[in-house]
């Protein structure tokens, strides 16, 4: 491939564009609301839905026009977004120790959460018996995967806690994908007690984490071929044979036969976060463009404070692993997108920080 040459005029234009972007970002910050967030109003083709906290992951609900999401920070919980109104309703906030686990749903000795549920990655899937199971990575009080059953009466959903399983010692989970046999796959980013140092090591090229396979009769075991630099989002193919894994600091999305560990392909994506399936069978991935220091600063800010860091949403062909950038965004009304989900003719985007979900027209 022939590399382009850069003239002084090209460099000047690049610098001018960078200066303009910086000025626009400063302008966006100058017009923020009194609470430090951009106004909760449309900007740049994006429409915010406010009143939430750190909606890090989104999944499509069985009923049209509904999205399930978790809040990764206080007050935590799992919620339902009715996109047509729009309106947000709680599905699960916190349980009590009085709820007994349901046999076959998680570890027999894992009690119900007594504190707020800080939901990171979530996954909704249908079991062979027809029931809907929602799995949620939880960081509040313990590091765990929580099991829920989603039911509907008419069009009204109910989410019931059924069980859980706690992470291995020093586990640091991110995302989860359910299996038809009742088990699941979950990403372990690296040592929880050395989180910042693990991120630095991953940035320097060290494989810090793996994907775990959990089965009720065997517990956790490492999935072959998944040792990677801060593994983040993951998702399974419809036949559950191929695992798509985001290697955040490795800057790639891997396709893996997770039973054998065989690498089937990869796509180069800068700092890929979460994955979702589009209705027409493409993968959507959120990609971050900020440096490690800027990311660390955004994680230190108040959970309800919107991050304006740049991100992109890309589409990936799951067979060829060819990528296509749908858009890149920075600034108001929200940056640092972690997940994109197509519902109707709109694309809904969550983040690990802030008080909002945003949506925009689905790119052609």
C-alpha positions in Angstrom: 0.0 0.0 0.0 1.4 3.4 -1.0 1.7 5.8 1.9 0.7 9.5 1.4 3.2 12.3 1.5 2.5 15.4 3.7 3.1 18.9 2.4 3.4 22.0 4.7 -0.1 23.1 3.4 -1.5 19.7 4.4 0.0 20.0 7.8 -1.4 23.5 8.2 -4.9 22.3 7.3 -4.5 19.5 9.8 -3.5 21.9 12.5 -6.3 24.3 11.6 -8.8 21.5 11.8 -7.4 20.5 15.2 -7.6 24.1 16.4 -11.2 24.3 15.2 -12.1 21.1 17.0 -10.5 22.4 20.2 -12.4 25.7 20.0 -15.7 23.8 19.4 -15.0 21.6 22.5 -14.2 24.7 24.6 -17.4 26.3 23.4 -19.4 23.2 24.3 -17.8 23.3 27.8 -18.6 27.0 28.2 -22.3 26.3 27.5 -22.6 23.5 30.0 -25.5 23.5 32.4 -25.0 24.7 36.0 -24.4 21.1 37.2 -21.4 20.8 34.9 -23.2 18.8 32.2 -24.1 20.0 28.7 -27.8 21.0 28.5 -30.2 18.1 28.1 -31.2 19.2 24.6 -30.4 18.0 21.0 -27.0 18.9 19.6 -25.0 17.8 16.6 -27.7 15.4 15.4 -27.9 13.7 18.8 -30.9 13.7 21.2 -30.2 13.0 24.9 -32.5 11.2 27.3 -31.5 12.4 30.8 -32.1 11.4 34.4 -30.0 8.2 34.4 -26.5 7.5 35.8 -23.6 5.7 33.9 -25.7 3.6 31.5 -22.7 1.5 30.4 -24.5 -1.3 28.5 -27.7 -1.5 26.6 -29.6 -4.6 25.2 -32.7 -4.9 23.1 -35.8 -6.0 25.0 -38.2 -8.6 23.5 -40.9 -6.0 23.0 -40.4 -3.6 20.1 -39.2 -0.1 21.1 -37.8 -1.2 24.5 -34.2 -1.1 25.7 -32.9 -2.6 29.0 -29.9 -1.0 30.5 -27.9 -1.0 33.8 -26.5 1.8 35.9 -22.9 1.2 36.8 -22.9 3.7 39.7 -25.2 4.7 42.5 -28.1 4.4 42.7 -27.4 1.5 40.4 -30.1 -0.9 39.2 -31.5 -2.2 35.9 -34.0 -0.1 34.0 -36.3 -0.2 30.9 -36.3 2.6 28.4 -39.5 3.0 26.3 -38.0 4.7 23.3 -41.2 5.9 21.7 -42.2 8.2 24.5 -39.4 8.3 25.8 -39.8 7.1 29.4 -37.5 5.2 31.8 -38.9 2.7 34.4 -37.0 0.7 37.0 -36.9 -3.1 36.6 -34.6 -3.9 39.5 -33.0 -1.7 42.2 -31.8 -3.9 45.1 -33.0 -7.2 46.6 -32.9 -8.4 50.2 -31.3 -11.4 51.8 -34.8 -12.9 52.1 -34.9 -13.9 48.5 -33.8 -17.5 48.0 -31.9 -18.4 44.7 -33.8 -20.6 42.2 -32.1 -24.0 41.7 -30.3 -24.1 38.4 -29.7 -20.3 38.3 -26.2 -19.6 39.5 -24.3 -21.0 42.5 -26.4 -22.7 45.2 -24.7 -20.8 48.0 -24.8 -17.3 46.4 -27.2 -15.0 48.3 -29.3 -12.2 46.9 -27.6 -8.7 46.8 -28.4 -6.7 49.9 -26.9 -3.5 48.4 -27.3 -1.5 45.3 -26.6 -3.3 42.0 -23.9 -1.6 40.0 -24.4 -3.2 36.6 -21.6 -3.2 34.1 -22.0 -5.6 31.1 -25.4 -7.1 30.6 -26.8 -9.8 28.3 -30.4 -10.9 27.5 -30.9 -14.3 25.9 -33.6 -17.0 25.5 -33.1 -20.3 27.2 -34.1 -23.6 25.4 -37.2 -23.8 27.6 -38.4 -20.4 26.2 -37.6 -18.3 29.3 -35.7 -15.0 29.0 -32.6 -14.8 31.2 -30.8 -11.5 31.9 -27.2 -11.7 33.2 -25.5 -8.7 34.7 -21.9 -8.1 35.9 -22.2 -6.5 39.3 -19.5 -4.5 41.2 -21.5 -3.4 44.3 -20.6 -5.1 47.5 -19.1 -8.1 45.6 -17.8 -8.9 42.2 -20.4 -11.2 40.7 -22.7 -12.2 37.8 -26.3 -11.8 38.8 -29.1 -14.0 37.2 -32.5 -12.6 36.4 -35.6 -13.8 34.7 -37.5 -11.4 32.5 -41.3 -12.1 32.0 -44.1 -10.2 30.4 -47.8 -9.8 31.2 -49.3 -8.2 28.2 -46.6 -5.6 27.4 -45.6 -5.0 31.0 -42.2 -6.5 31.9 -41.1 -7.9 35.3 -37.5 -8.7 36.2 -37.0 -11.2 39.1 -33.7 -12.0 40.7 -33.0 -15.8 40.4 -29.4 -16.3 41.5 -25.8 -15.3 41.2 -22.2 -16.5 41.2 -19.3 -14.7 42.7 -16.0 -14.0 40.8 -12.8 -15.9 41.6 -10.4 -14.2 44.0 -9.3 -10.8 42.6 -11.7 -11.1 39.7 -12.4 -8.0 37.7 -15.3 -8.6 35.4 -16.5 -6.5 32.5 -19.0 -8.1 30.1 -21.0 -11.3 30.0 -22.6 -13.6 27.4 -25.1 -16.3 28.3 -24.9 -19.9 27.0 -27.9 -22.1 26.1 -26.7 -24.8 28.7 -27.2 -22.3 31.5 -23.5 -21.2 31.7 -21.9 -18.1 30.5 -18.7 -16.4 29.3 -17.3 -13.4 31.1 -14.3 -11.1 30.5 -11.8 -10.8 33.3 -9.8 -7.6 32.6 -7.0 -8.2 35.1 -6.3 -8.1 38.8 -9.0 -6.0 40.5 -6.7 -5.0 43.4 -4.2 -3.6 40.9 -6.6 -2.1 38.4 -4.7 1.0 37.5 -1.4 -0.8 37.3 -3.0 -3.5 35.2 -4.2 -0.9 32.7 -0.7 0.5 32.4 0.7 -3.0 31.9 -1.9 -3.7 29.2 -1.0 -0.4 27.5 2.6 -1.6 27.4 1.7 -4.9 25.8 1.2 -7.3 28.7 -1.7 -9.7 28.5 -3.5 -9.0 31.7 -6.8 -10.8 31.4 -8.8 -13.7 29.9 -12.3 -14.9 29.2 -13.8 -17.2 31.8 -16.3 -20.0 31.1 -18.7 -20.7 34.0 -20.7 -23.9 34.4 -22.7 -24.7 37.4 -21.1 -28.1 37.8 -17.5 -26.9 37.3 -17.3 -23.3 38.2 -14.9 -21.0 36.3 -12.3 -22.1 33.8 -10.2 -20.1 31.4 -11.3 -20.1 27.7 -8.4 -21.0 25.5 -7.0 -18.4 23.1 -8.5 -15.4 25.0 -5.4 -14.2 27.0 -5.3 -10.5 26.0 -4.6 -6.9 26.9 -7.5 -5.8 29.0 -10.4 -7.9 27.5 -13.5 -5.8 27.4 -16.8 -6.4 25.6 -17.7 -9.8 24.2 -20.6 -11.3 22.3 -21.5 -14.7 20.8 -22.7 -15.7 17.3 -26.2 -17.0 17.0 -25.0 -20.6 17.0 -22.8 -19.8 20.0 -19.8 -21.2 18.3 -17.9 -18.0 17.6 -16.8 -15.6 20.4 -16.2 -12.0 19.4 -13.9 -10.4 21.9 -12.8 -6.8 22.3 -9.1 -6.5 23.3 -9.2 -2.9 24.5 -5.5 -2.0 24.7 -4.7 -4.5 21.9 -6.8 -2.3 19.7 -8.6 -5.2 17.9 -11.7 -7.3 17.9 -11.0 -11.0 17.8 -13.2 -13.8 16.4 -12.4 -17.0 18.3 -13.8 -20.5 18.2 -14.1 -20.4 22.0 -14.2 -24.2 22.5 -10.9 -24.8 20.8 -9.2 -21.4 21.1 -8.7 -21.1 17.3 -8.4 -17.6 16.1 -10.8 -17.1 13.2 -10.1 -13.5 12.3 -9.6 -10.0 13.7 -10.5 -6.4 13.0 -8.3 -3.4 13.9 -10.3 -1.1 16.1 -8.9 1.5 18.5 -9.8 0.8 22.1 -13.0 -1.2 21.5 -15.5 -1.3 24.3 -18.9 -3.0 23.9 -20.4 -5.0 21.1 -24.0 -5.5 19.9 -25.7 -7.2 17.0 -27.7 -5.2 14.5 -31.0 -6.5 13.3 -29.4 -7.3 9.9 -26.6 -9.4 11.4 -23.7 -6.9 11.6 -21.6 -6.2 14.7 -21.6 -2.7 16.2 -18.6 -1.7 18.3 -17.9 1.5 20.3 -14.3 2.7 19.9 -12.5 5.2 22.2 -9.9 7.7 21.0 -8.7 9.3 24.2 -5.3 8.6 25.8 -4.8 6.7 29.0 -4.5 9.8 31.2 -7.7 11.4 29.8 -9.5 8.1 30.3 -8.3 7.9 33.9 -9.4 11.5 34.5 -12.9 10.8 33.1 -13.2 7.8 35.4 -12.3 10.0 38.4 -15.1 12.5 37.6 -18.5 12.3 39.3 -20.5 9.4 37.9 -23.4 11.7 36.8 -21.0 14.1 35.0 -21.0 13.7 31.3 -17.7 12.8 29.6 -17.0 14.6 26.3 -14.2 12.3 25.2 -14.1 11.3 21.5 -15.5 8.0 20.3 -16.6 6.3 17.2 -19.2 3.7 16.3 -18.1 1.1 13.7 -19.9 -1.7 11.9 -18.0 -5.1 11.5 -18.9 -7.8 9.0 -18.8 -10.9 11.3 -17.5 -13.2 8.5 -14.8 -11.1 6.8 -14.2 -8.8 9.8 -14.2 -5.8 7.5 -14.9 -2.6 9.3 -16.8 0.6 8.4 -16.9 3.7 10.6 -20.5 4.9 11.0 -19.5 8.2 12.7 -17.0 9.8 15.0 -18.2 12.2 17.7 -16.7 14.4 20.4 -18.3 16.9 22.8 -22.0 17.7 23.4 -24.4 16.3 24.2 -22.3 13.2 25.2 -18.9 11.7 24.6 -17.3 8.4 25.6 -19.9 6.2 24.1 -19.5 2.6 25.3 -22.2 0.8 23.3 -24.5 1.3 20.3 -27.8 -0.4 19.7 -30.1 0.0 16.7 -33.8 0.3 17.5 -36.1 1.2 14.7 -34.4 3.8 12.6 -32.4 5.2 15.5 -29.1 4.3 17.1 -29.0 4.5 21.0 -25.7 5.0 22.8 -24.7 4.6 26.4 -21.6 5.7 28.4 -19.6 4.8 31.5 -20.2 8.3 32.8 -22.9 10.9 32.7 -26.7 11.3 33.2 -27.9 10.4 29.8 -28.4 8.0 26.9 -28.3 9.7 23.5 -29.8 8.6 20.2 -29.2 9.6 16.6 -30.4 8.7 13.1 -29.2 5.3 12.0 -26.4 5.9 9.5 -27.0 4.4 6.0 
